[in-house]
């Protein structure tokens, strides 16, 4: 058997260089005249051994160079171009090994023929043949599907996804939603796909409010791209959208402008706020935990849980009925300012300065949280975010909320969902949580209630079936333990300073440079099965990303939970501006 008979993987494109060291893990290939290799191409070669079966060495092109052989000076290029100095152009490609079969780690022999890997040879080189359950992620540079091992996503052997890139260019949210679509529609979850849930927090514009509307911009080429991935192009079939109530609206109408149907308001009653001890999530900034008044926060929360009684939508406290969040704040501050009741609420060991710092911060929360914590709406009205009782995909819209209110909603919602999964005590059905701006909720420094919940999900969520798909502009500013516990790491377009950080050490040098130039829709995906991150392009969304793209939604999602219960309920009004949100 000769070098040219390497299991028929594809055309021969060159030979292993003899002028550069070849190692079992990396080697250079001289590219044959008339052939070419580009970054991300998959190649394979064979090493013959005495008295042993041949070793097949496969790898991915991680660098390509071209040079004039025969030139000594930089100016020789002009003489060579004029034909007065003989020289030859030679291209060479750096190959990073992805698989050695059988596992005899010997270097390829200089001069051995290198083939472009195709078909089964490509699948073996990228370990796709070892993936029992494969999730299509997109197309490789060669136009052939690239897969993700489901075992490292659903908790079987690993879990969680970290997506990094520049806002508006890296298409982090688009990739996260495509990954969800692929998980739900590819059949990889089998019968569990019917009950699997997704919780998506929408923090920018209203582009995630139309996941159940088909995209009117879909063309035959895009549909064919989905078909090559084994998917049918279409919208998410089962979506429920939640939005906060409008400011100053006593009826609790959802604060959305572009989507007028299938939207429900979410809020917490004063009774729930007190009984569930949600006060710490009002102080959810990482800086808060470094302040002494956190002792007051927990003391007041405990007092509210013990003494607040439900009363006609509001609460009764110390014989006083409180009907709004502002009333509750004012009452708490009044009790803390009273010398006789201060120690009962805040504890005897807390100084007046600390109490005043707590009071100032609490008073400042009235404007941000009054529309979310209500005493004027019927408690029996559906208002809770509960994925177990919602659609397959639950979208929580936060984009109209100020920062403090966003933190409160994210923290309390994740807390309740994680506690519900803990009580269930089983990993099935799976819950995928998509959260953008992760560096805001789980920063590297400091501590907060939200960060503790996210750390719990990152470290214990795998066993409970809670899968975090976190996105951020800068992975270097996210809590290390969350990034470390993410089995799948994805990178889009990066900022030059960010690309140099050690958090991206899994990217080969050439890929770090390419991440500075990556166009929207191009991602570098690192997974435990494959030693080299794979470059891929995922297809254009088959669901609407803004109102101008939205086709007709499925009839079952045109009515909200509230509308179903109350035929006279009014959901939304007006029309929204069509912001140009990049793909």
C-alpha positions, 0 to 999 in steps of 0.5 A: 500500500502506498501513501496515495491510498489513504482510505480514499479521503480526497484529492492529494494537495501536497506533501509533508515538509522536510525543512520544518520539524514535523511532530505528532501534534503539528506539522507543515505541508508543502502545497502542490502546484495547482492546488491550494489549502485555506484556513480551516481545511481538513486534511489527512496523511498516513505514516507507514510503520514496520511490523505495525498497521499504518497510522492515519494522522488528520488535522485542520489547517491553522496557518498558510504562508507563501514565499519566493524560494531563491530570493535573498533580498526583499528587492528580489521580488521585483527582479523575479516579477520581471523574469530576470531572477529565477525563483519559485513560489511555494505555499505551505500550510501549518496543520494542527493534529485533531486525530491519530488513529490508531493512537500511536503518536508518531510524526508524519514522514517528510514527503508523505502525501497529504490529502484533503479530507472528504466524506467519512475521512472528514467526519473521522478527522473532526470526531463526528463519527464518535458523536452518538447525538449530533447537533448541527451548528452551521456550515464549515468553510468547505460548505459541509455541516459542522456538528456539536456533541449533544453530550456536552450540552445537555449535561450528559458529559458537560453543559453550558455555552459561553458566547463572546463577541462585540455587540451588534457585530458578533451576532451572539443572540442570533447564534444562541437562538439558532442553537436552540432551534437546532436542539429542538428541531433536529431530533437529537433530544428524541422524545424529551424535546417535547417537554424541553423548555427555553427561557430567553431574556430579551435585553435589546430592542424587541427583536426577540419578540417574534420568534414564532413569526416566520421570516418573510425574507427567507429565500430558496437558498436559505431554505436549502441551507437549512435542509443541508443541516437536516433542518426545516426552515421555520419559526419556533412553533410554541412561544410565550412572551412576557413584558413588564407593565407600562409605567403608570398603567393601573390595568397592567398592560404590557409595555411593548410597542411592536407586538400586539398579540400573545403578550402577557404582563409579569409582576410580583404582588407585595405579598409575594415580595415579602413572603418570598424574601425578594428584597435582596434582589433590589440590591443586586449590584455586585457593589452592594455586597461590599457595603455594610448595609447588606446586613440591614437588607437581610434583617428587613427581608426576614422581618417582612417575611414574618410579619407582612400579611396579605390584604386585598392585593396589598399587605398589612404590616404593623396594622397599616395596609400598604397598597403599593411598593412606594407605600411599603418603602415609605413604611420601612424607612419610617420604621427604621427612622424611629428609635423605638422600632429601628432595632426590631427591623435592622438589628441592635448592632447596626449603626445609624449611618449604615441604616441611613445608607440602606434607606437612601438606596431603598428610596431610590428603588421606588422609581425603578421597581414600582411597576413590577411590585404591585398591590393594585392588581388582582392576585388571581390574575396570571402574572408569574413567569413559570416555564413549567406552565408556559410554552416551549420557549418563554421570552421575558422582555426587559429592554424597557426596564432600567438597569436596577429593574432588569437585575431584579427580574433576572435574579428573581426569575432565575432563583424561582426557576432553579428552586423549582428544578431543585424541588423536582429533583430530576434533570428532565425536562431540560431548561435552557436559559439564554442570558445576554450581558452576562458580565453585568449579572456575574462580573468577575469581581464582587458578589451579589444575589444574582451572581450566586444564582448564576454560579449555582446554575454553572456548578450544579445546573448540569445535574438538575437539567438547567443549561446556561447559554450565556453571552457577553462582549468580554469573557474576561470580565465574567466570573471565572467559574462560570466560564470554566464550567462552560463546556462549549465556548463560542467566539464571534467578532472580538475587540483587539484588546479582548482577543489578547486576554488569556480567556481566549487561549483555546484559539490558535494564534491565526484564529485570534487574528481572524476573530478581529475580522469575522463577519456577522454569522461567522463563529469559532466553536470550541468543544471538548471532543475536538482539539481545534476550534471549528470555524462555521457560518450559521444560516440566516434566522428562519424566524422574524428578528424585527416587525418588518420581517414578521409573517403570520404567527401560528394561531395558538400564539395569537392570544395571551394567557390574560386574553384567554382568561379575560376577553376584555383585556387590552394587550399593547397599543401603537406601532414600534420603530423598525430599528436596523438590527444587524443579523 
